[in-house]
Amino acid sequence: MSRKYKFNDNNQLYFVSFAVINWLDLFIRKEYKDEIVNSLKYCIEKKNLEIIDAIVIA
């Protein structure tokens, strides 16, 4: 995903997908999972991010 990609219309839904290099297992330790979850919670609370659905495959 390009770092220049922007969400310009706040009235639209967007599908976002992420992958990691070499399929590194990000959730091998609870601390890693917690960091991602806490980052999403921060964006929800402070930046008005709305997450309709999320799937985490580990």
C-alpha positions as CSV (number, residue, x, y, z in Angstrom):
1,M,0.0,0.0,0.0
2,S,1.4,3.4,-0.9
3,R,2.2,5.8,1.8
4,K,0.7,8.5,-0.3
5,Y,-2.8,6.9,-0.4
6,K,-5.3,9.2,1.3
7,F,-8.9,8.7,2.4
8,N,-10.5,12.0,1.2
9,D,-14.3,11.3,1.5
10,N,-15.3,10.7,5.1
11,N,-18.8,9.6,4.0
12,Q,-17.5,6.6,2.1
13,L,-16.5,3.1,3.3
14,Y,-13.0,1.9,2.5
15,F,-11.5,-1.6,2.4
16,V,-7.9,-1.7,3.7
17,S,-5.7,-4.7,3.6
18,F,-2.2,-5.1,5.0
19,A,0.5,-7.7,4.6
20,V,3.9,-8.0,6.1
21,I,7.2,-8.7,4.5
22,N,8.0,-12.5,4.4
23,W,4.8,-13.2,6.2
24,L,6.4,-12.5,9.6
25,D,4.1,-13.6,12.4
26,L,3.3,-10.4,14.2
27,F,1.3,-12.2,16.9
28,I,4.0,-14.5,18.2
29,R,4.0,-12.6,21.4
30,K,1.0,-11.1,23.2
31,E,2.8,-7.7,23.5
32,Y,2.9,-7.4,19.7
33,K,-0.8,-8.0,19.4
34,D,-1.5,-5.6,22.2
35,E,0.5,-2.9,20.5
36,I,-1.6,-3.2,17.3
37,V,-4.9,-3.3,19.2
38,N,-3.9,-0.3,21.3
39,S,-2.9,1.7,18.2
40,L,-6.3,1.0,16.7
41,K,-8.1,1.9,19.9
42,Y,-6.2,5.2,20.0
43,C,-7.2,6.0,16.4
44,I,-10.8,5.2,17.3
45,E,-10.9,7.4,20.3
46,K,-8.6,10.3,19.2
47,K,-9.0,10.4,15.4
48,N,-12.6,9.3,15.0
49,L,-11.7,6.1,13.1
50,E,-14.6,3.8,12.6
51,I,-13.9,0.1,12.2
52,I,-16.9,-1.8,11.0
53,D,-15.2,-5.2,10.9
54,A,-11.8,-6.5,11.4
55,I,-10.1,-9.9,10.8
56,V,-6.8,-10.8,12.1
57,I,-5.2,-14.0,10.8
58,A,-2.3,-15.4,12.8
